[in-house]
Amino acid sequence: MSALQRPRFPARRKPTSQQVTLYDLSLLQNDSKNNPAFIQRMLTIFIESIPPIIVQMKVHLEKNEIDSICSLAHKIKPTIDGAGIISLKETIRNIENYRDKKRTRDQLTSDITRLEEVLHKVVESFRAEIEKLNLELRKQDYS
């Protein structure tokens, strides 16, 4: 087969990876006027307070205490929004408004699992952020 007779297929494009950021601390940075000590403290509070709430949600789920789950979701929603965790915006609202949205228990379970998985990654990333901030604060101390 000559070059003219070969069928022409469009070139395959490599899939574009749409990297969604895990979180966005710009709101916190703006509110704190980029104060590393304040940001470090807020990230530490997040790490200390959010994982236990997720554990509580799972316990309430096992006991079918849906109102308690919704209340906890309402409690942490501003924290998730403030940390710029966009990927959980809909998830946390689905949990918070479980009854109003007429969601199934399987959907609730899936939402809580997703919440837990994403927040685990966020906590690990926040630990790394805290280390960077510690270095920054040490440099300031030596200046």
N, C-alpha and C positions, 0 to 999 in steps of 0.2 A: 504494500500500500504506500503510495507516495504521500508526501507532506500535504498535498492539496486534497487528498482523498480521506485523510484521517478526520474522524469526527472531532469537532471542537467542543470542549466543555469549559464552562467558566472556571477560572482559577478558584480553588478553595480558599476561603478567607479563614484565617485563624480566629477562633472565637475570642471576642474581647472580654477580658475579665473586668467585670464591674465590681471593683473593690469597694464594698460598703464599709465605711469607717465604723468601728466598734462603738466609739463614743466621741463626743466633741466637748472639750472642756472650755471652749471659748466664753461661754456665759459665766462660768465660775471665774475664769481669768479676768474678764471684764469687771465683774462684781468685786473682785479682790484687788483690782488695779495691779494684777500680776504679782501679788505678794506670795512668794513661794511657801512661806511658813503657813499662811492661811490655806492655800491650796492643799498643801500636805496634810493639814489637820482635817480638811473636809474629805479628802480621799481616805484617810484613816477611819473617820467616822463611818463612811460608806462601807468599808471593808468589815468593820466591827458590827455594824447593825443590819445590813441587808441579808447576808447569808442565814443568820438565825431566823429571820422572818420567812424566808423561803422554806426552811425546815418546818416552821409552824404551819405554813400553808399546806405542806404535804401531810402533816399530822391531821389537820382539819379535814383534808380530802379523804383520808382513810376513815375518819369518823363521820363523814358526810355532813360536816358542819359548814355548809356553803356560805352562810352569812358571814362567818368569821373569815373565810377566805376573801370574800368581797371587801370586807373592812380592811384587811391587811393590804390588799391591792390598792385600795384608796389611799392608805397611809404611805405607801412607797412610790406611788405614781409621781408626785412632785420631785422626788429624788431622782428617779429614772429620767424624767424630762430635763431636770436641771443638769444632769450629767451628759445630756445630749445623746442618749442611747436610743436613737431613732428607730432601730430595728425592733424595739419592744413597745413602741408607742401604741400600736393597735393591740398587741398582745395583752398589755397591762390593762387596757380599757375593756377588752373582752372579759378578762377575769373580774374586774371591778363591777361590770354591768352584766354579769352572767345571766341573771334572771330576766332582766329587761330585754336582752338580746335573744332570749329563748335558745340558748346554746345547750348542747348535749353534755352529759358527763364526760364522754370521751373527748369532746372538744376542750372542755375545761382541763382535763388531765393533760392533754397535749399542750395546751397553753402554759400550764404550770411547768411542764418538762422543758419547754422552750425557754421560759423565763429563767429556770435554773441553769440551763446550759449556757445561755448568753451571759448571765450575770457571773457565772464561774469564770468565763473568759475575761470579763470586765475586771473582776477582782484581781486576777493574775496580772493584767495589764496595769491596773492601778498600783500594784505593788512595785512594778518596774518604774512607774512614774514617780512614786515616792522615793525610790533610790536615786533617780535623776535629780529630784528636788533636794535630797540630802546633799548630794555633791555640789549643787548650786549654792546651798546655804553655807556649806563649808568654805567654798571659794569666797563668799561674801565675808565670812568671818576673818579670813586671812588678808582681805583687802584693806 
